[in-house]
């Protein structure tokens, strides 16, 4: 049977660890088992148990303190992820092999890992070799997306990750519970956006003709091909969390390989009924 994985990605501060914690708790309420793997070598703390932690293999602080490497925070994090790619055996041993695994991978917030560096693509290919069906879960802070041009920037990053990783991807606006009622109403238009109308509403703010044409081309690409839409994620809304989970499960075909059990008959026949004797009695009578 296949195994299932959510690759939780997105910019730093987008709520990846909070998402993992909330989703695991929700899965537990559904009597479904799920595990979390921490792949962020710069993580400080999280409020859920993990089945594997990259910090047991390598830590950013150790890399930065190495005088021979002389890396800063960003270079150190990239080095750690490349080190992981060269030591996938460690990850394989940590994951083991249990059928019907459902694992959330809490990834670092270094955005170039998902846009133009090959490390995360290598991770995806390795997981697929281990019979995982992988879905990318791209998170963006909803508080960042309340302006049109910021929204377009977020969409472009989500598209870059989608093209780079080549896996099904669900895009999510997190921290909806932190928005004011007015902001929640305003942000609804960004969940399934009409890019052309959004462009027209903001065309007066664009002075450069070249920039206006570029923005129009980007909006047209997104709208014509329906390439990006977002789901809201409010950690206090169980129904909304379930909708997100259903979309992810559908993308990785979760549950399609579960064994089908025939329902039991209501009136079952006696186990050792002697039909010959039964009919003989009927004839004699």
C-alpha positions in Angstrom: 0.0 0.0 0.0 1.2 3.6 -0.6 2.2 6.0 2.0 1.1 9.6 2.2 2.9 12.9 2.8 2.1 16.6 3.2 5.2 18.7 2.4 4.4 21.9 4.4 6.2 24.8 2.8 6.1 28.5 2.6 7.8 31.7 3.7 9.2 32.2 7.2 6.5 33.1 9.6 3.7 31.8 7.5 2.5 29.4 10.3 3.9 26.1 9.1 4.5 24.6 12.6 1.1 25.9 13.8 -0.5 24.3 10.8 1.2 20.9 11.5 0.1 21.0 15.2 -3.5 22.0 14.3 -3.7 19.4 11.5 -2.4 16.5 13.7 -4.9 17.4 16.4 -7.7 17.4 13.8 -6.6 14.1 12.4 -6.6 12.6 15.9 -10.2 13.7 16.4 -11.0 11.7 13.2 -9.3 8.7 14.6 -6.6 8.9 12.0 -2.9 8.5 12.9 -0.5 11.1 11.6 3.2 11.9 12.4 5.3 15.0 11.9 8.9 15.2 10.7 10.8 18.4 11.4 13.0 19.3 8.5 13.8 22.8 9.7 17.4 22.8 11.1 16.8 26.3 12.6 13.7 25.4 14.5 13.8 26.3 18.2 10.6 24.7 19.6 7.3 23.2 18.6 4.4 21.9 20.6 4.0 18.5 19.1 6.1 15.3 19.2 8.1 14.4 16.1 9.0 11.0 14.7 12.2 12.5 13.2 14.1 15.8 13.7 16.8 17.0 11.3 18.5 18.7 14.2 19.6 15.3 15.3 21.5 15.1 12.0 22.7 18.7 11.7 21.9 22.2 13.1 22.3 25.6 11.7 24.1 26.9 14.8 26.8 24.3 14.4 27.3 25.1 10.8 27.6 28.9 11.5 30.1 28.3 14.3 32.3 26.2 12.0 35.2 28.5 11.1 36.1 26.5 8.0 32.6 27.1 6.5 32.0 30.7 7.5 28.3 30.7 6.6 25.7 33.1 7.8 22.1 32.1 8.7 20.8 31.8 5.1 23.9 30.0 3.8 24.0 27.8 6.8 20.4 26.7 6.3 21.0 25.9 2.6 24.1 23.9 3.6 22.0 21.9 6.2 19.4 21.0 3.6 22.1 20.0 1.1 23.7 17.8 3.8 20.3 16.2 4.3 20.1 15.4 0.6 23.4 13.6 0.9 22.2 11.7 3.9 18.7 10.5 2.9 19.6 7.1 4.5 19.2 8.8 7.9 15.7 10.0 7.0 14.8 6.6 5.6 15.8 4.9 8.8 13.9 7.4 10.9 10.7 7.0 8.8 10.9 3.2 8.8 8.4 1.5 6.6 4.8 1.3 7.9 2.0 0.8 5.4 -0.6 3.6 5.2 1.8 6.1 6.8 0.5 9.7 6.9 3.3 12.1 7.6 3.6 15.9 7.7 7.0 17.3 6.8 7.5 20.7 8.5 10.0 22.4 6.1 12.2 25.5 6.6 11.0 28.9 5.5 14.0 29.6 3.1 12.0 30.5 0.0 14.8 29.8 -2.5 14.6 26.1 -1.4 11.3 25.9 -3.3 11.9 28.2 -6.2 15.3 27.6 -7.8 17.5 25.3 -5.6 17.2 21.5 -6.3 17.2 20.3 -2.7 13.5 20.1 -2.1 12.9 18.5 -5.5 15.4 15.9 -4.6 13.5 15.3 -1.3 10.3 14.8 -3.2 11.8 12.3 -5.6 13.3 10.4 -2.7 9.9 10.2 -1.0 8.3 9.0 -4.2 10.9 6.3 -4.4 9.8 5.3 -0.9 6.2 4.9 -2.2 5.0 8.2 -0.8 2.2 10.1 -2.5 3.3 13.7 -1.9 1.2 16.9 -1.8 2.8 20.3 -1.4 0.9 22.5 1.1 2.0 26.1 0.4 1.2 28.5 3.2 1.0 32.3 3.0 0.1 34.6 5.9 -3.3 36.1 5.2 -2.2 39.3 6.9 0.3 39.8 4.1 -2.2 39.2 1.3 -4.6 42.0 2.0 -3.2 44.2 -0.8 -3.4 43.4 -4.5 0.3 43.7 -5.4 1.3 41.7 -2.3 -1.2 39.1 -3.3 0.3 38.9 -6.8 3.8 38.5 -5.3 2.5 35.6 -3.1 0.8 34.0 -6.1 4.1 34.1 -8.1 6.0 32.5 -5.3 3.3 29.7 -5.0 3.6 29.2 -8.8 7.4 29.0 -8.6 7.2 26.3 -5.9 4.5 24.4 -7.9 6.6 24.4 -11.1 9.8 23.5 -9.2 8.5 20.6 -7.2 6.2 19.2 -9.8 3.7 17.7 -7.3 0.0 18.5 -6.5 -0.1 21.7 -4.5 -2.8 23.1 -2.2 -2.3 26.8 -1.4 -3.5 28.1 1.9 -4.0 31.4 3.6 -3.1 31.0 7.2 -3.9 33.0 10.4 -7.4 33.8 9.3 -8.4 33.7 12.9 -6.1 36.8 13.5 -7.9 39.0 11.0 -10.6 41.5 11.9 -14.1 41.0 10.6 -13.5 43.8 8.1 -10.2 42.3 6.9 -11.8 38.8 6.6 -14.5 40.2 4.3 -11.9 42.1 2.2 -9.7 39.0 1.8 -12.5 36.8 0.4 -11.9 38.2 -3.1 -8.4 36.8 -3.0 -9.4 33.2 -2.2 -10.6 32.6 -5.8 -9.5 35.8 -7.4 -10.7 37.5 -10.6 -7.2 38.8 -11.7 -8.5 41.0 -14.5 -10.9 43.0 -12.3 -8.1 43.2 -9.7 -5.8 44.6 -12.3 -8.4 47.2 -13.4 -9.0 48.3 -9.8 -5.3 49.1 -9.3 -4.3 50.2 -12.8 -4.4 53.9 -11.7 -1.7 53.2 -9.2 0.8 51.9 -11.8 2.7 54.8 -13.4 5.1 52.8 -15.5 3.6 51.5 -18.8 6.1 48.6 -18.9 5.3 47.6 -15.4 1.6 47.9 -16.1 2.0 45.6 -19.2 4.0 43.1 -17.1 1.4 43.0 -14.4 -1.4 42.6 -16.9 0.5 39.6 -18.5 1.0 38.0 -15.1 -2.6 38.5 -14.1 -3.8 37.1 -17.5 -1.6 34.0 -17.0 -3.0 33.3 -13.6 -6.6 33.9 -14.6 -6.7 32.2 -18.0 -5.3 29.0 -16.7 -6.9 29.0 -13.3 -3.5 28.0 -11.9 -3.8 29.4 -8.3 -6.5 29.5 -5.8 -6.3 29.7 -2.0 -8.1 28.0 0.8 -8.6 29.8 4.1 -7.2 28.2 7.3 -8.6 29.3 10.6 -7.3 27.0 13.4 -10.4 27.6 15.4 -12.7 26.4 12.6 -13.0 22.6 12.5 -15.2 22.7 9.4 -12.7 24.8 7.6 -9.8 22.6 8.6 -11.7 19.6 7.4 -12.3 21.2 4.0 -8.5 21.8 3.7 -7.8 18.2 4.7 -10.4 16.9 2.1 -8.7 18.8 -0.7 -5.3 17.4 0.3 -6.5 13.9 0.7 -8.2 14.1 -2.8 -4.9 15.3 -4.4 -3.0 12.3 -3.0 -5.9 9.9 -3.4 -5.9 9.0 0.3 -8.1 6.1 1.1 -8.6 4.8 -2.4 -6.5 1.7 -1.7 -8.2 0.8 1.6 -9.7 -2.7 1.7 -13.4 -2.8 1.0 -15.3 -4.9 3.5 -18.6 -6.5 2.6 -21.5 -5.7 5.0 -22.7 -8.6 7.0 -26.1 -10.1 6.2 -28.7 -9.3 8.8 -30.3 -12.8 8.8 -27.4 -15.2 8.6 -28.1 -18.9 7.9 -27.1 -21.5 10.5 -23.5 -22.5 10.0 -24.1 -26.3 9.8 -27.6 -26.6 8.4 -28.3 -30.1 6.9 -30.4 -29.4 3.8 -30.9 -33.0 2.9 -32.4 -33.8 6.3 -34.5 -30.7 6.2 -36.2 -31.5 2.9 -36.6 -35.2 3.9 -38.5 -34.1 6.9 -40.8 -32.0 4.7 -41.5 -35.0 2.4 -42.2 -37.3 5.3 -44.7 -34.8 6.8 
